[in-house]
Amino acid sequence: MFHFLILALSTGDIDIIKELLYRDPRTQNDEQVEKVLEEILSLPENKEMRKHYLKK
């Protein structure tokens, strides 16, 4: 799992973060994965994370 975190951080690929959430037993479906990711990225303290993964 740790290598996925390093890869996600170094590439900025949000799909890797989603894959980690899919593997988490607390998320059961696509809707939950998207909701958790949205909630994490919307936290004020995660502003830099949001910019890193949602660059367009």
N, C-alpha and C positions, 0 to 999 in steps of 0.2 A: 504494500500500500504506500509506503513511504516514497518509492520511486515515482508513483503517480503524482504525489504532491509536488515533488521536485519538477517533474515534467510540466505539470499545469502551471506552476509558478514561472518557469523559464520560458514557456511558449505563450502564455496568456490564453491558452485554449480552454474556453469555458466548457467544452464538451467533456474534457477530462474531469472537471469538477462534477459535472452531471453523472458521469460514469461512477465516480466514487459514491455519490448519493444513491444511485441505483443499487449499488452493492450493500448499502447500509440497510439492515433489517427494519429500521424504523420508517423507511419510505417504501411504500407498497406499489406505487404506480407512477405514471408520467406526471399526472396532476400534482401529486405530493412532491415529487422532485422539483418541479417548476416552482411550486409555492415556497418550499424551503429555500431554494436558491434566491428567489425574489426577496424573501424576508431577510436573508443574510445580507444581500447586497444593498438593501434599502436602509440598513442601520447607519446612522451618521458616522460612527467610528470606522466604517468600512468604505469610506469615500474613495480612498486610493485603490482598494481592491476592485470596486465598481469600475473605476476608470481603466484599470488594467485588463479586466476581463470583458468589458463592454465597449472597447475601442471600436470605432467605426470609421 
